[in-house]
Amino acid sequence: MRKNILLPGHKELRYIIREIVKTAKEVEKYKPVYWENIWDPIEKWEKIPTWMKEIIKNACDKDEVYGYSPTRWHQKAINYIISKNPKLTENDIIFFNGIWDAISKIYKALSFDSRIIWPNPAYPTHSSSEAAHANSFHLTYKLDPNNNWYPDLEELENKVKYNPNIVWILVINPDNPTGAVFPKEILKKFVKIAKKYNLFLIFDEIYEKLVYDKTNKVNLSDIIEDVPGISMKWISKDLPWPGGRCGWIEVYNQDKDENLKQFVKTLLAAKMVEVCSTTLPQYVLPDIYESKEYQKYLEKRIEKYKKRADLAYEVLNNTPWLKVIKPKWAFYLTVILDNIDKTKSIKISDPEIKKIIYPQIENTSRFDEKFCLWLLGETGVCVVPLSGFNTGIEWFRMTLLEEDEEKFRKILELIKDYTAKYSK
Ligand SMILES: Cc1ncc(COP(=O)(O)O)c(C=O)c1O
């Protein structure tokens, strides 16, 4: 008899942010869809600035960008990165093709029983990949919506204390989906716990440049002391260039931890099999970041997103059935359905849309997944259920990216009016 080709953990691998797109595309045949599910600047009509396109076009004239680059990094990119951070050497950095590439190589290189504990809710690329690799349930610590989405460090400490399989702590800061940015005192406590229990730290810092209040911005490299750790950095979001699939990891204190040093060697070997990461984004990265236009451009975007966050807070937080914690950085907002009647299911009026939505609803027992499908079917607003972020919390995440402010207000009003139908 033929062997089963499926891995035991295959069902853990889900990416609900894109799963909902198929249904929304069907709905779009009958009514306009407001895409609030994913952050893609092109999808949201954000224009890539001419100065950035010029830098990329000029690079395309150079033959060298069409070749392989060294496995670890392109020399131009690495010179720039280490010039900005004296704690790093060339050996501490490896480039990857998008965060999925880094995450999958890191998690595949881990021994099966060395587990990562991550925030709850968590960005699913991390949590699903690790749980699928370990063929086990997710291990999480809570981010508390009643405390600005800050982590429950007592829970974290108890879990690492009693589960010897936990060897890594993952922190996403700034955080997706909650919009939280953790203050220095909290970040230092992660370091303290890692030190006390001899653990590694992984910080996903891909949104670090998009924090509203710069005094609030603390990176792993500022606080790590002598704890072994990895920080993930990306160009997807702040340039923006998500289709460039380019980012890098920075490794801290591998000279103090032989196990980490060997682990990095394994990662490098895995990368070598693939040869290298994409050359062009690495080649232009320093020119873009060092351009005199970049800082102005970034600040303008941050200002725009902050305005959207304020508007969302003003419209959605003014009801007894919705709760919003003001995000501390651009892009995402988690909406909490606070005082609602889950026994209600608001009928979808359009018979054609009903045919699309109802079979999907039958596939899930989660209220938030059902709710997001009803919302999509009735209003065209496409958001992501929070259960897609591997959490038991049933709320939803939307983006703050809509270019057109009036349209954004309309989307917020649609959400507010629709959710009102569920209020107790
Ligand atoms: C916390 C976090 N890490 C990683 C990623 C993935 O980034 P990329 O699209 O560059 O792979 C995202 C994307 O939304 C994210 O929110």
The ligand as an SDF file (V2000), in Angstrom:
LIG
                    3D

 16 16  0  0  0  0  0  0  0  0999 V2000
    5.1620   40.4840   12.3060 C   0  0  0  0  0  0  0  0  0  0  0  0
    5.3840   40.1330   10.8660 C   0  0  0  0  0  0  0  0  0  0  0  0
    6.4850   39.4630   10.5300 N   0  0  0  0  0  0  0  0  0  0  0  0
    6.6940   39.1400    9.2420 C   0  0  0  0  0  0  0  0  0  0  0  0
    5.8290   39.4730    8.2210 C   0  0  0  0  0  0  0  0  0  0  0  0
    6.0860   39.0360    6.8020 C   0  0  0  0  0  0  0  0  0  0  0  0
    6.7970   39.9530    6.1000 O   0  0  0  0  0  0  0  0  0  0  0  0
    7.1300   39.6650    4.5750 P   0  0  0  0  0  0  0  0  0  0  0  0
    5.8580   39.8910    3.8440 O   0  0  0  0  0  0  0  0  0  0  0  0
    8.1630   40.6210    4.2210 O   0  0  0  0  0  0  0  0  0  0  0  0
    7.5940   38.2730    4.4660 O   0  0  0  0  0  0  0  0  0  0  0  0
    4.6960   40.1820    8.5120 C   0  0  0  0  0  0  0  0  0  0  0  0
    3.7770   40.5410    7.4340 C   0  0  0  0  0  0  0  0  0  0  0  0
    2.7330   41.0700    7.5560 O   0  0  0  0  0  0  0  0  0  0  0  0
    4.4590   40.5120    9.8750 C   0  0  0  0  0  0  0  0  0  0  0  0
    3.3690   41.1810   10.2240 O   0  0  0  0  0  0  0  0  0  0  0  0
  1  2  1  0
  2  3  1  0
  2 15  2  0
  3  4  2  0
  4  5  1  0
  5  6  1  0
  5 12  2  0
  6  7  1  0
  7  8  1  0
  8  9  2  0
  8 10  1  0
  8 11  1  0
 12 13  1  0
 12 15  1  0
 13 14  2  0
 15 16  1  0
M  END
$$$$
